């Protein structure tokens, strides 16, 4: 998005309950666990800047895009220090956290493994499209790329995912 | 939103694509097994991401002993200088309270929100980790280019190498891609380009054109001296 966007009355920094979602986008995008607080601060900072300068139409989407960008940059500028799949498995150690039902847990683990295998750019697209629910035109607009490019990269990533999901009997 | 670019790589026109975009498939496809399978795949992906997101959102971030970088790993230094205009916005570990004051001053000058590069100010940090992990960084003029989808095979008349210090006069790279979110445009013969080969074996090659060249090269030059003290073997897996 290369132009100011106006129109929202929501100028406050992200609510605490939204921070969890920001963290999820950051981790799925490749930010290492130990850097998470720094990365969340980056998102907060940018939202604060925005709140002082401009308003935007869709704060939730904007926040997700900012988080995904930071994740891409973090991931590419640094050595990948951990696998998302391993992180999820560690979180599931007894007593650490409540977890979703079994099929969702299986899907989460498969998807985490898939994200681990993807380049940062494709991770970003998957998260923006299917976690944040931005449309393809919206993603193309905020990233400044052609819709065809977004579609092709999503298609490539999901075609591979389909094979693995099928092999595991999850679709 | 900024203007939407149409075109780009020619995407497949199949059931999976309709499932991805959420567009209504043509009647001939709508009730087919292929469409049902594609829809199920996308639904499973959404469900998996939602479950994954829920687990991650509920988890408390703490430093993890098993994920700490090695002492000489490039990670701690892998931060990009602010103020660059291309794709990457490297993190700065500012405390929020301090940053707020800095930002307030910056905004007093009439800062306008720019989604592609929000919040960059003029402080300067290098990215020795990123430079240390790059296999080749070179600038030159394109002598030939061929496009394969959204990627490019490019040959350039290399005029300058940042890393290694020297290299072949004619440099050819494949699988190069323009950075998402950057201002780079597809290169043409005669164009000046910056090529960054992160990992040739994995096809991880970035291609910068136009104004992105100066901004990217700027932080890489600053990062170069410190990058020499980083062991590139720590880059494996990047």
Interface residues (C-beta under 8 A of the other chain):
Chain A: X1 X2 X3 X4 X5 X20 X21 X23 X24 X25 X27 X28 X32 X33 X34 X35 X36 X37 X38 X39 X41 X42 X44 X45 X46 X48 X49 X50 X52 X53 X54 X56 X62 X65 X66 X69 X70 X72 X73 X74 X76 X77 X78 X79 X80 X81 X82 X86 X87 X88 X90 X91 X92 X96 X97 X98 X99 X100 X103 X104 X105 X107 X108 X110 X111 X112 X119 X121 X124 X126 X127 X129 X130 X131 X135 X136 X137 X138 X140 X141 X142 X143 X144 X145 X146 X147 X148 X149 X150 X151 X152 X153 X154 X155 X158 X159 X161 X162 X165 X170 X171
Chain B: X1 X2 X3 X4 X5 X6 X7 X8 X9 X10 X11 X12 X16 X17 X20 X21 X22 X37 X38 X40 X41 X42 X44 X45 X46 X47 X48 X49 X50 X51 X52 X53 X54 X55 X56 X57 X58 X59 X61 X62 X63 X64 X66 X67 X68 X69 X73 X74 X75 X78 X79 X80 X87 X88 X89 X90 X91 X92 X93 X94 X95 X96 X99 X100 X103 X104 X106 X107 X111 X112 X113 X114 X115 X116 X118 X119 X127 X129 X130 X133 X149 X150 X177 X178 X180 X181 X182 X183 X198 X204 X234 X235 X237 X238
